[in-house]
Amino acid sequence: MLFFLLAAVLTVTEDNFQSEVLESEIPVVVDVYADWCGHCKKVAPIFFSLSEEKEGEIKFVKLNVDVAPSLADQLEVEAYPTFIFYKDGKIVGRSGAMDKNGFNKMFQSVF
């Protein structure tokens, strides 16, 4: 799985969601995805590219719905990919797949 090898993107599960997302000192974008999802695969390179560009400003994390289904349910994710934007431990935005320009606009509006 390529997603686990990307240095600038952290994988989260129930075990580290609290510390990595809710207690993060910088804003966080959570990519809720599935390995079998075509749209998820299509947007993954954009997500990784942005994680490198915004390193230190915004934390980029991935949550595999098949590994942590109960967490995805708690987050009320109904479609994949779903991007959830957190600031100070609170959800400040939510979106489906976007291009790089869409992500940057979202960052400006929620962070």
N, C-alpha and C positions, 0 to 999 in steps of 0.2 A: 504494500500500500504506500503510494507516494506521499500521501498526506503526513505520515509519521516521520518522514525524512526531511521535511522542510524546516530549516533552522529557525526562521523568523516567525513561524506559525506553531503555536502550542496546541496539543491535543488535550481536551478536557473531558472528564467523566464526572460521575457523582462524587468521586473521591476528592477531586481538586477544584471543582466548580466554585465553591465558596471562596477559597483562598485566591484563585487565579482571576476570577471574574468579579464577584461581589465585593471583595476586599481590595481590588486593584486600585493603586494610586493614580493610574492614568486611565483614560477612556478605553473601553473594550468593544470589539466587534466579534460576535459569536456567529460562526457559519454552521448552521445546523444542516447536515448533509447526509446522504446515503451513498455508499460505493456504487450502487446500481443505478443511480440517478444521472441521466444524460445531461440535464441542465447544470447539475452540480459539477460534473467533470468539465463542462464548458467554461464555467466562471472561476474554477480553481486557479488557473494561471493568473488571472486578474487579481484575485485575493492575495496570492503569494507576492506578486509584484508590488502591490500596495503595502504589504507588510514590511517589505524591505525599505520602501520609500518613507514610510511613516514610523520606522522603528524608533522607539523611545518616546514617541508622541501618543501613539495608539497601539494597544495590544490586540493582536489578531489571534483568535483561537478557533479551533474546529471541534465540533461535537458530532460524532457519528451516531445517528439515530438507532442504528442496529446494535451498537455497543451500549448505549445508555437510553433505552426507550422510555423509561419512567421519567427521566429528566426532560426529555423532549416533550412528553405529555404535560409535565408541570409547567413548561414554558408555552404551552398551548400552540405547538407547531403543527400545522395541518398540511403544509406543502413543502417541497424541497427544491432548491435550497431556501432556507429562511435565514435572514441576517438580522440579528438582534443587537442593538446598540445600547451599551451601558455607560453611564457616567455616575460616579459616586455610588455604585452599587444599585442603581435604579435603571430600569428600562426607559430610554429616552427616544427610541425609534425602532422601527421594524420594517423590513422590506423583503421582497423577493429578489430574484437575479437582476443584476444591473451591469452596465458597462463601467469602465473606469471613471468616466465623467459623472455617471450617476452616483457612484460611491463618493467621489469628491464633493459633490453637491450635498449629499446626505451628511458627510462629516461636517461641512460648514453649517448646516441647519441644526444638527443635534449636539455638536461638541463646541 
